[in-house]
């Protein structure tokens, strides 16, 4: 808990403040001005959030005092005791941290108001520094919604309580969960994720709690569950809103008692874990319809964090593009860059798939334009939300392309009829394969790499398209 520092030479006023803070159960320290200048280094500066500044019997400048406090404390708020006429003369950089004045006699509400002003000042100062400090580096963005997420994470990361992360699909809920684990007291333990919606209901209990040999048909050996694997660390329950009701009851019991048994087992095991859950569903609405247990909701929702959709933080788009492009070589892809006009066009897209949709787009552009630069005209049509700023460049390129199309080193006139043999001859098999591969690539590109829709565009079976993609070494999304 943050403390209050009172610097005042008025002993009677210090006595009143001591009684008031004791009643409010608020930690505080007292010193006179001489003591402050002689022993200020002995004070735990990291814990002080508010300084109450009284009158000094020494000829001390308020500007020098506030500057000294700013040098010693981070994000410190100052409240003057009685009126200091010099406050109005302070430079802006110093005056902003003087958040109020407290006069004797005072009531408890006025004292609480001072504490509240100091709290708000610290939060605002913290927000201003989050964009510069490498805090939770896995998260990309300095927009106001992301600063709020970071602030919430910084408040709960070191506390061993359950966290519920909500938000649309693709907003990065697992990234937040991993960051919380990495900054928690359990960071040396395992981080074990499980997608509750991807596992059949009849297998989910075994996945969570494990089973003993012979517990059910097919249990040929004993197997630990995710609760055991996460001992001493963090268990991440992704898409917890998809968990069936019978499993919700069993999960609630484990969260309440911190104990569980394997299926078919008799030994009780301790659940020394922290639970972080995530969902894209509205659990409160599911409670109303009876699809989610209210008691489990409150067990999981000790500390909520809501992830903003990408459309509400498009100011972060250029940072996301840089970060996702930087990761491309790790996936075996070449890098790609984006013109400003392309970034502006992307900022106007509604992004229903959020960051996951953006990542998909960058990978596709890296395949189509390796080590290249993407402008508006290179973007897929649904992402072209502004006019091409340099259409004449593309007209020139199209005119040059009309003369010849290069097919793996063999010049083939663009006007060549498909059923007409050129004088210089042609490698028929290679020519047909090249045409087929390019048509496949175009069909996949215009259908967002959805194989089923691309097959419909080409009027072939889905399995046929998959076989042809395998033949040409084309990646399947």
Residue, then its C-alpha position, 0 to 999 in steps of 0.5 A: x500500500x502506498x504511503x503519505x509523506x508529511x513534511x511540516x514544522x507544525x507539530x500540532x498539525x502533524x498530530x491531527x494528521x497522524x490521528x486522521x490517517x490512523x483512522x483511515x488505516x493509511x500508512x504515513x511518515x512525518x518529518x520536519x524540513x531540516x530532517x527532510x534535507x538531512x535524511x530524505x535518503x532513508x525514506x522508501x521512495x518507491x512507496x510514497x505517492x503523496x506529499x503533504x507540504x506544510x510551512x517551513x520555519x526556514x527561508x526555503x523556496x517552494x520551487x526548490x522544494x517541489x523540484x527536490x521532490x520530483x527528483x527523488x520520487x516518480x509520479x509524485x503528487x503534492x498537496x500544500x497545507x494551507x495556502x502557498x502563494x508561490x504555487x501560481x508562480x511555479x513553472x508548468x512542469x512543477x505546478x502540474x504535480x501540485x494537485x490540491x490544498x488542505x487547510x486546518x481544520x479539515x474533515x475526512x472527506x477532504x482528506x480522502x479527496x486529496x488521496x484520490x487526486x494523488x491516485x489519479x495523478x499517479x495513473x495519468x503519469x503512469x499512462x504517459x510513461x507506458x508508451x516509452x517503457x518496454x512493459x509487457x513487450x509482447x503487446x504492441x500498441x500505444x493507443x489509449x485502449x492498449x495503455x489501459x490494458x497495460x495498466x490493468x496488467x501491471x496492477x494484477x501481474x504480481x498478484x496470484x489471483x484468477x484473471x478473466x480476459x474478454x474480447x473478440x476473437x483474434x485480439x490477442x487474449x493468449x498474448x496477454x495471458x502469457x505476458x501475465x505469467x511471465x511477469x508473475x511470481x509463477x514465471x519460473x513455473x509452466x504456462x499450460x494452455x488448453x482450448x476448452x472449445x476445441x476438445x470434445x466434451x467427453x474428453x475434456x475432463x480427462x484433458x483437465x484432470x488426467x486419468x488412471x490406467x483402465x479408468x475408461x475404454x481406451x485408457x491403456x496407461x495413466x496420464x496426467x492432466x493439464x492441472x498437474x502439468x501446470x503445477x507451480x505455474x499458470x493454467x490458461x483456459x481459452x474459450x472457457x465459455x464453450x465449456x459444457x455445464x457438467x464440466x463447469x461444476x467440476x472446475x468450480x469445485x477445483x477452484x474452490x477447494x484447490x484439490x482434484x483427483x484423476x479420473x478413476x483415481x483415489x489420490x487427492x492432488x493439490x492444485x497449486x496453480x493460477x488460473x487465467x481464463x479467456x472467452x469471446x462470449x458474453x458470459x453474463x448473457x450466458x448466465x441469464x440463459x442458463x448456459x454458464x454458471x454464475x458462481x463459476x463466473x465470479x470465481x474466474x472473474x476476480x480481475x477482468x481485462x477486456x481486449x479492445x478490437x483492432x478497429x478501436x485502436x487503428x492508431x496502433x496499426x503501423x506498429x503492428x505492421x512493423x512487429x508482424x513483418x519483423x516476425x516473418x523470417x521466423x516463419x520462413x517468409x521474406x519481409x514486406x513493407x507498406x507504403x503510407x497510402x496502404x497503411x491509411x487504406x488498412x486503417x479504414x478496414x473494419x477488421x472483423x478478424x482483428x490482429x489475426x486477420x492482419x497477420x494473415x494479410x501480412x503473410x499473404x503479402x509476403x508470399x506475393x511480394x517478397x522483400x517488396x513494398x505494398x501499395x494500395x493497388x497491391x492490397x486485396x480488393x476488400x482492403x482498398x479503401x482509398x484511391x491509388x495515389x499513383x495510378x500512372x505508375x501502374x499504367x506504365x507497368x501494364x503497358x510494359x507487361x503487355x509486350x511479354x510475360x516471362x515464364x521461368x526464363x522463356x519469353x512468351x508473347x502476351x498475345x500468344x493464343x493458348x492453342x497456337x504454337x510459337x515459332x521458337x517452340x515451347x516446353x508444353x508441360x512446363x507451360x501448362x503447369x505454370x498457367x495452372x499454378x498461377x490460376x490456383x494462386x489467383x483463386x486463393x488470393x481472391x478468396x482469402x486463402x479459403x480452399x473451399x471457396x477457391x475450389x468453387x471459383x475454379x469449378x473443381x473439387x476441393x480435394x482436387x485443389x488440395x492435391x494440386x496445391x501439394x503438387x506445386x508446394x503451395x501452403x495451405x491456410 
